[in-house]
Amino acid sequence: MNITDYILNDFSPLTLQSTVKEALQLFKTYPITHIPILENDTYIGCISQSDILTIDNEDTFLKEQQDFLDHFQTKGDNSILEVLKKFADNDTNIIPAIIENTYIGYFELNDILDIFSQTPFLNSDGFILVIEKNNSDYTMSEIAQIVESNNANLLGCYVSNKTGDRAELTLKISSQEINEIIQTFRRYNYTIITEHKDDFYLEELKNRSEYLRKFLNT
């Protein structure tokens, strides 16, 4: 999948010679949070709708409001995860795409989310397993080996949370042998965060707990 196919050019960026009124009109026409600003065809930053709305004089030129410029962008050939991070870091729904400071268009958030939803991690059948272990005690190669040793496919893996010296990892696994995979991770001292109905270990603990409760109440 070529992410550059999703670069849009359905409106022209503004320049420092543009006015606040022109920016307001563009925001009314397009559902965007930021407008790219160019100077001599070179991208110099974005101005947000929230900042534009604070300016009282609509005839003011944007060159007088350069303190409002936000400086974020991405290369046209960046990976989808890098682009998604830009969206999250800058609270925006568009990311300007540039090549050597030359503006070539922009990525729109919904398009990038659609691309991500088509990846095997989200689109393929399988189950989600969340595991936890000390930061220094796990490797991605070990995780892959555990999954593959149970005749399963690891569709994706990422660090979903870190707390102190513990790392939480979210896995997408294609397999019918959920229980065997879970038990193998336990043997390697991983903590299982998610609950699964096919986790026979937990079911056994529940049964023993219920038996003990009944015994103590007799």
RALINWO-V750006 format. One line per field, one symbol per residue. ss: DSSP state (H for helix, E for strand, - for the rest). burial: # if it has 9 or more other ideal C-beta (glycine too) atoms within 8 Angstrom, else .. Layout:
BEGIN
ss: ???
burial: ???
END
This chain:
BEGIN
ss: --HHHH-E-----EE---EHHHHHHHHHH----EEEEEE--EEEEEEEHHHH--------EHHHHHHH-E---EE----HHHHHHHHHHH---EEEEEE--EEEEEEEHHHHHHHHH--HHHH---EEEEEEEEHHH--HHHHHHHHHH---EEEEEEEEEEE--EEEEEEEEE---HHHHHHHHHH---EE-------HHHHHHHHHHHHHHHHHH-
burial: ..#..###....####.###.###.##....#######...########.##..#..#.###..##.###.###.#...#.###.##..#.#######...########.###.##..#..#.#.#.######.#..#...###.###.#.######........##########.###.######...#.#...#..#.##................
END
